[in-house]
Amino acid sequence: MADYFADKVAVITGATSGIGRSTALALARRGARVVAAGRNEQALDALVKEASGTSGRILGLRTDVTDRAQVDRLVRTAVERFGRIDLLICSAGVYFRRPVRETTVPDLERLLAVNFYGVVHCLQSTLPLMIKQGGGDIAVVSSIDGKKGLPPDGGYVASKFAISGLLDVLRQELRGTGVHVTTILPGRVDTPMIADLTVPAASAKIPPERVAKTILRALKKRKSEAIVPFLGPKTLVVLSALSAPLGDWLVRIFGLEGREEKV
């Protein structure tokens, strides 16, 4: 794996914490040249410092993916510094729990601005370059919630269904261009985003490093989708596709929605 990623140029959004941070470090350790994007400059500086002893390198650039101009600057900087972009990993995301009946339009707009349009900005800015250079690999972190919704996450689920559907079409449209898109579908991940959420053993939180490992494997194998962890979420998705009431029952019986602990 080290040989495969050595000297590849990777742009990663959401790199200041969680899955994005773990993926940036994993790629740097394998010799990649990483342009890491996030909104927290201190966290970016810490990331760059941590990667300084690896065989690769990380360049941190403060970027808000909801702003297309900032995304264009991110892509332009990567090309000016390294000459190309081989890998794009979209990991920026926001999450909050709210029943649909209490979810406001501004709530939905915020979720979509980051989880959907933030990815669209990255895709539209990077795809012309990748197509022109004759190839590239893209991994977008969606969620298993983009296949089967869990209450009370209606707004979040809507944003993840939207991006999963878009990627399903884009993957087919890019056939023959040399550019490949992989949809990453994690279950619960132990990140600050859900730090106050208690979940059952059937939906135990996995470390972000495990998702990063899945991302790298999926990029190397050019997989269409990657579910992590595999067995439980895959079973839920398949059974829900066969019978929506059965899927709903499984969510209830295992308490998959979890419980928010107020601090």
C-alpha positions as CSV (number, residue, x, y, z in Angstrom):
1,M,0.0,0.0,0.0
2,A,2.9,2.4,0.7
3,D,4.2,2.0,-2.8
4,Y,0.7,2.7,-4.3
5,F,0.2,6.0,-2.5
6,A,3.8,7.3,-2.5
7,D,4.1,10.7,-4.2
8,K,0.4,10.8,-5.0
9,V,-1.2,14.3,-4.5
10,A,-4.2,14.2,-2.3
11,V,-6.7,16.9,-1.4
12,I,-8.7,16.2,1.8
13,T,-11.5,18.3,3.2
14,G,-12.6,18.1,6.9
15,A,-9.0,17.3,7.8
16,T,-9.0,18.9,11.2
17,S,-10.7,16.1,13.1
18,G,-12.2,12.6,12.8
19,I,-12.1,10.7,9.6
20,G,-10.5,13.4,7.5
21,R,-7.6,13.9,10.0
22,S,-7.0,10.2,10.3
23,T,-7.0,9.8,6.5
24,A,-4.6,12.7,6.0
25,L,-2.1,11.2,8.4
26,A,-2.5,7.7,6.9
27,L,-1.7,9.0,3.5
28,A,1.2,11.1,4.7
29,R,2.7,8.0,6.4
30,R,2.5,6.2,3.0
31,G,4.4,9.0,1.3
32,A,1.6,11.0,-0.2
33,R,1.7,14.7,-0.6
34,V,-1.5,15.9,1.2
35,V,-3.3,19.3,0.9
36,A,-5.4,19.3,4.1
37,A,-8.4,21.6,4.3
38,G,-10.4,22.6,7.3
39,R,-11.8,25.7,9.1
40,N,-9.7,25.5,12.2
41,E,-6.3,26.9,11.6
42,Q,-4.8,25.7,15.0
43,A,-6.0,22.2,14.3
44,L,-4.5,22.3,10.8
45,D,-1.2,23.5,12.3
46,A,-1.2,20.6,14.7
47,L,-1.9,18.2,11.9
48,V,1.0,19.5,9.8
49,K,3.3,19.2,12.9
50,E,2.2,15.7,13.6
51,A,2.9,14.6,10.0
52,S,6.3,16.2,9.9
53,G,8.1,13.0,10.9
54,T,6.4,10.9,8.2
55,S,7.6,10.0,4.7
56,G,5.1,12.3,3.1
57,R,4.1,15.9,3.8
58,I,1.0,17.9,4.6
59,L,0.1,21.4,3.5
60,G,-2.7,22.9,5.6
61,L,-5.0,25.4,4.1
62,R,-8.0,27.0,5.9
63,T,-11.0,26.3,3.7
64,D,-14.8,26.5,4.2
65,V,-16.3,24.1,1.7
66,T,-19.6,26.0,1.6
67,D,-17.7,28.8,-0.2
68,R,-17.0,27.9,-3.8
69,A,-14.3,30.6,-4.1
70,Q,-12.4,29.1,-1.2
71,V,-12.7,25.6,-2.7
72,D,-11.4,26.9,-6.0
73,R,-8.4,28.4,-4.1
74,L,-7.8,25.1,-2.4
75,V,-7.6,23.2,-5.7
76,R,-5.6,25.9,-7.4
77,T,-3.0,25.9,-4.5
78,A,-2.7,22.1,-4.8
79,V,-2.0,22.3,-8.5
80,E,0.4,25.2,-8.2
81,R,2.4,23.5,-5.5
82,F,2.4,19.9,-6.8
83,G,1.3,20.1,-10.4
84,R,-1.7,17.8,-10.3
85,I,-4.4,16.2,-8.0
86,D,-4.5,12.4,-7.9
87,L,-6.9,11.9,-5.0
88,L,-9.8,13.9,-3.7
89,I,-11.3,12.8,-0.3
90,C,-14.3,14.8,0.8
91,S,-14.8,14.3,4.5
92,A,-16.2,17.6,5.8
93,G,-19.6,17.3,7.5
94,V,-21.9,18.5,10.1
95,Y,-24.5,16.7,12.2
96,F,-27.3,17.4,14.6
97,R,-30.4,15.5,15.8
98,R,-33.8,17.0,15.5
99,P,-37.2,15.4,14.7
100,V,-38.5,16.3,11.3
101,R,-41.5,18.2,12.7
102,E,-39.1,20.4,14.6
103,T,-36.5,20.8,11.8
104,T,-36.5,24.3,10.2
105,V,-35.6,25.3,6.7
106,P,-32.4,27.1,8.0
107,D,-31.5,23.8,9.7
108,L,-31.8,21.9,6.4
109,E,-29.9,24.6,4.6
110,R,-27.0,24.4,7.0
111,L,-26.8,20.6,6.7
112,L,-27.1,20.7,2.9
113,A,-24.6,23.5,2.6
114,V,-21.8,21.4,4.1
115,N,-22.8,17.8,3.5
116,F,-24.2,18.2,0.0
117,Y,-23.1,21.5,-1.6
118,G,-19.7,21.4,0.1
119,V,-19.0,18.1,-1.8
120,V,-20.5,19.5,-5.0
121,H,-18.2,22.5,-4.9
122,C,-15.2,20.1,-4.5
123,L,-16.3,17.9,-7.3
124,Q,-17.0,20.7,-9.8
125,S,-13.7,22.4,-9.0
126,T,-11.6,19.2,-9.3
127,L,-13.3,17.1,-11.9
128,P,-12.3,19.2,-15.0
129,L,-8.6,18.9,-13.9
130,M,-8.8,15.2,-13.3
131,I,-10.5,14.5,-16.6
132,K,-8.0,16.7,-18.4
133,Q,-5.0,14.9,-16.8
134,G,-6.6,11.6,-17.8
135,G,-7.4,10.1,-14.4
136,G,-8.0,10.5,-10.7
137,D,-9.7,8.9,-7.7
138,I,-12.4,10.5,-5.5
139,A,-13.7,9.2,-2.2
140,V,-16.7,10.9,-0.6
141,V,-17.6,10.2,3.0
142,S,-21.4,9.8,3.1
143,S,-23.0,7.6,5.8
144,I,-24.9,4.4,6.2
145,D,-27.7,7.0,7.0
146,G,-27.5,7.7,3.3
147,K,-29.0,4.2,2.7
148,K,-31.3,3.7,5.7
149,G,-32.5,6.7,7.8
150,L,-32.5,6.6,11.6
151,P,-34.7,8.9,13.7
152,P,-34.5,11.7,14.8
153,D,-31.9,12.5,12.1
154,G,-34.2,13.5,9.3
155,G,-32.3,16.6,8.1
156,Y,-28.9,14.8,8.3
157,V,-30.3,11.7,6.6
158,A,-31.7,13.9,3.8
159,S,-28.3,15.5,3.2
160,K,-26.6,12.1,3.1
161,F,-29.2,10.5,0.8
162,A,-28.8,13.5,-1.5
163,I,-25.0,13.1,-1.8
164,S,-25.2,9.3,-2.1
165,G,-27.7,9.6,-4.9
166,L,-25.6,12.2,-6.7
167,L,-22.5,10.0,-6.5
168,D,-24.4,7.0,-7.8
169,V,-25.1,8.9,-11.0
170,L,-21.7,10.6,-11.2
171,R,-19.9,7.3,-11.0
172,Q,-21.8,6.1,-14.1
173,E,-21.3,9.3,-15.9
174,L,-17.5,9.2,-15.4
175,R,-17.1,5.7,-17.0
176,G,-14.4,5.9,-19.6
177,T,-12.8,9.1,-18.3
178,G,-10.2,7.6,-16.1
179,V,-11.8,9.2,-13.1
180,H,-13.4,7.0,-10.5
181,V,-15.7,7.8,-7.6
182,T,-16.2,5.8,-4.4
183,T,-18.9,6.4,-1.9
184,I,-17.8,5.7,1.7
185,L,-20.7,4.6,4.0
186,P,-19.6,4.5,7.7
187,G,-21.8,3.5,10.6
188,R,-21.3,5.3,13.9
189,V,-17.8,6.7,14.1
190,D,-16.1,7.9,17.4
191,T,-15.6,11.5,16.5
192,P,-16.4,14.8,18.3
193,M,-19.5,15.1,16.1
194,I,-21.4,12.4,18.1
195,A,-19.4,12.5,21.3
196,D,-22.6,13.0,23.3
197,L,-24.4,10.1,21.6
198,T,-24.7,6.8,23.5
199,V,-25.3,3.9,21.1
200,P,-26.1,0.2,21.5
201,A,-23.5,-2.5,21.1
202,A,-25.2,-3.4,17.7
203,S,-24.2,0.0,16.5
204,A,-21.0,0.5,18.4
205,K,-18.8,3.5,17.4
206,I,-15.7,2.6,15.4
207,P,-12.5,4.6,15.5
208,P,-11.9,7.0,12.6
209,E,-8.6,5.2,11.8
210,R,-10.7,2.2,10.8
211,V,-12.6,4.3,8.3
212,A,-9.4,5.9,7.0
213,K,-8.0,2.4,6.4
214,T,-11.3,1.5,4.5
215,I,-10.9,4.7,2.4
216,L,-7.4,3.9,1.4
217,R,-8.3,0.3,0.5
218,A,-11.3,1.5,-1.5
219,L,-9.3,4.0,-3.4
220,K,-6.6,1.5,-4.3
221,K,-9.2,-1.1,-5.4
222,R,-11.4,1.6,-7.1
223,K,-14.5,0.2,-5.3
224,S,-17.9,1.8,-6.1
225,E,-19.0,1.7,-2.4
226,A,-17.5,0.8,0.9
227,I,-19.5,0.1,4.0
228,V,-17.7,0.1,7.4
229,P,-18.2,-1.8,9.5
230,F,-19.6,-4.2,7.0
231,L,-21.9,-6.9,8.4
232,G,-24.4,-5.1,10.6
233,P,-25.0,-2.1,8.4
234,K,-25.0,-4.1,5.2
235,T,-27.6,-6.5,6.7
236,L,-29.8,-3.5,7.8
237,V,-29.6,-1.9,4.3
238,V,-30.4,-5.2,2.5
239,L,-33.3,-6.1,4.7
240,S,-34.7,-2.6,4.6
241,A,-34.6,-2.7,0.8
242,L,-36.6,-6.0,0.9
243,S,-39.1,-4.7,3.4
244,A,-39.2,-1.1,4.8
245,P,-41.3,-2.2,7.8
246,L,-38.7,-4.9,8.6
247,G,-36.0,-2.3,8.5
248,D,-37.9,0.0,10.7
249,W,-38.5,-2.8,13.2
250,L,-34.8,-3.6,13.3
251,V,-34.0,0.0,14.1
252,R,-36.5,0.0,17.0
253,I,-35.7,-3.4,18.4
254,F,-31.9,-2.7,18.5
255,G,-32.3,0.9,19.5
256,L,-30.1,1.9,16.6
257,E,-31.1,5.6,16.9
258,G,-29.0,5.8,20.1
259,R,-29.6,8.3,23.0
260,E,-28.2,11.8,23.3
261,E,-26.6,12.5,26.7
262,K,-27.1,16.1,27.8
263,V,-24.0,17.6,29.5
